[in-house]
Amino acid sequence: MKHALIIGSGISGMVCAVRCAQLGVHVTMVSPFPSERSQSVMAAGGINAVLSGEEAGDSVACHIEDTLKGGCELGGKNAVKGLCEHGGEILHWLESIGTVFSVDEKGRPLRRAFGGQSHKRTYYCGASTGKQIVSALVMEVRRFEAAGLIERRLWCCFHSALIRDGICYGAMLFDEAHGGLEAVCADALVIATGGQNALFGKTTGSTQCDGYAAGKLFMQGAELKNLEFIQYHPTTMETPQKRMLISEAVRGEGGRLFQRRDGQNVYFMEDKYGPGGNLMTRDIVSREIDALGGMVYLDISFLDRTVIDERLPEVRDICAKYGGIDVSREPIPVMPSVHFFMGGLAVGLKHETNIHNLFAVGECASMYHGANRIGGNSLLAAIYSGNVAADEIAGRSGCRFHPDFEGDLEREKKLLARNMDTQSQFPVMYIRDMLAETMQKRLGIVRSGENLEQGLADIDYYLSIAERIRYDSSVMPYFNYSLTAILTLARATITCALSRRESRGAHYRSDFPQTEEAYQSATIIAYDGGGYNVRFDREQSYES
Ligand SMILES: Cc1cc2nc3c(=O)[nH]c(=O)nc-3n(C[C@H](O)[C@H](O)[C@H](O)COP(=O)(O)OP(=O)(O)OC[C@H]3O[C@@H](n4cnc5c(N)ncnc54)[C@H](O)[C@@H]3O)c2cc1C
């Protein structure tokens, strides 16, 4: 029986596991925490799809057009077509496995408007769509687990891929529970580790998503793509631990942004862009708020109380709990914050990387969203990409032989043990905090060459310290062995931002404010043991 090793158990990892199992591929699914704690559970606003018999005017073609336009023409055209064409089927499948969508009095699923969309096509479960989908998927995974087709491994982290001559044969895993490294061979390795939030410290997402797998694979030869396109969500609320997302659903239900100026409420988005101004794409809204000083208000106090209670209960509760705000009476203070990563591992249409049998799905893969993701498309992409990769894996013949990785394993074990013996006074988390400060400062909503150059210098300094740290016993081994790869990924991200000498979507350069035809290409970056090599892939060969 063929065997797939899946790293990550959020929505994309689970979907890939379930589909593999349905197609008779045995799966081992690995993550440090249960699926119920993955970032996917945070998804609030909804998932995009066009169902047949839709509201007059909407169509799959409109969904494709909105996605490509929202992504400033950098999303893979054929890939986006496949994504949007499967939206309806995916929605029906989610319902069939027990996802409870919000419905009207006749039992028809409800839709809401999301930014950058020409029609209402975001289906939702109140404001907890991610939770509902994760719950349904966990039940599916358990069904196949009971049948012996899926094995779930918790407290277990990715260490590195087993690669020989451009072919991937599985991965080394670090088991936190037993404190040991092991090599697990497989016919396919699927990376489903989400975005790179921890690089930026406080974001709307989970610190579990630290980009380590992408960084390590980059160091092992996998190419990365479009790293400079980092989505700032325009409406988040500051709390001591993180930036709480105030979902776009709020504006989808009619919420209005304003700034207080000379005692007046100035509805700056409506003034500049007309009645639909509040629902411009996220890159545009974030930039407008940033230009106004970075903090504005979002108002839904005029909405009917039942709309708030029935459609936005989580938002109401978050504001009350973290900000002491009663949204039915007062506006919410909001600011833009890092939210989503359009860039990641470069993959082809079947979600395979440039390394044979190494796949990437969900937010860690770069494919559909180009320079700016439109809301509601990420859940769809997580599910669609999981299915696409699984179909490809199931349709291939398995590996006939696996090279011997015993030597590699012993070497890595010795390295880890030797480092553990050598204590260091320098705390790993301190470097992570400094990195987050650098990333927030240098890769903000508005960037410049000078600022980015300084970011590179900062990261080179952190890399030089990281080389000297032997072992910090105050944190788990994972935080020790992951540090260099995370810093390398951060360096690659700034290198891409520096190379793109134009402004497009979420990448805005004050020194190059125009969108340039010459840059209508994906940014691909490769690593050769020290050099970071960027090329602009005009043909977008990874996407066509
Ligand atoms: C607050 C918030 C709200 C959102 N709302 C929406 C929405 O309404 N609609 C929408 O379309 N999108 C939304 N998104 C985006 C969407 O939720 C994510 O893009 C999507 O859920 C990502 O799923 P994933 O499976 O790729 O990754 P994740 O759900 O992040 O899962 C990653 C998995 O990888 C594991 N992992 C990480 N590192 C390692 C490692 N080194 N070794 C082993 N395992 C590892 C994690 O533990 C986890 O299990 C939202 C995002 C946030 C943060």
The ligand as an ORCA input file, in Angstrom:
! r2SCAN-3c Opt
* xyz 0 1
  C      -8.005     34.966     12.392
  C      -8.079     34.379     11.014
  C      -9.287     34.363     10.336
  C      -9.360     33.834      9.044
  N     -10.577     33.826      8.403
  C     -10.663     33.289      7.158
  C     -11.916     33.234      6.473
  O     -12.938     33.657      6.976
  N     -11.933     32.704      5.228
  C     -10.814     32.211      4.614
  O     -10.906     31.743      3.482
  N      -9.620     32.227      5.265
  C      -9.515     32.742      6.508
  N      -8.311     32.756      7.152
  C      -7.154     32.069      6.545
  C      -7.318     30.549      6.698
  O      -7.902     30.258      7.922
  C      -5.983     29.820      6.598
  O      -5.269     30.254      5.468
  C      -6.194     28.318      6.475
  O      -7.034     27.852      7.502
  C      -4.848     27.627      6.524
  O      -5.034     26.250      6.649
  P      -3.766     25.295      6.584
  O      -4.252     23.905      6.689
  O      -2.944     25.636      5.406
  O      -2.861     25.687      7.849
  P      -3.134     25.708      9.439
  O      -4.553     25.607      9.795
  O      -2.365     26.865      9.924
  O      -2.443     24.366      9.938
  C      -1.040     24.213      9.990
  C      -0.719     22.911     10.688
  O       0.686     22.666     10.599
  C       1.179     22.334     11.889
  N       2.606     22.693     11.923
  C       3.167     23.917     11.817
  N       4.510     23.809     11.874
  C       4.799     22.492     11.994
  C       6.000     21.740     12.089
  N       7.199     22.321     12.063
  N       5.922     20.381     12.212
  C       4.705     19.775     12.229
  N       3.541     20.431     12.131
  C       3.587     21.777     12.018
  C       0.295     23.112     12.852
  O       0.360     22.588     14.152
  C      -1.067     22.879     12.166
  O      -1.566     21.613     12.493
  C      -8.211     33.302      8.430
  C      -6.986     33.308      9.118
  C      -6.918     33.847     10.397
  C      -5.600     33.867     11.114
*
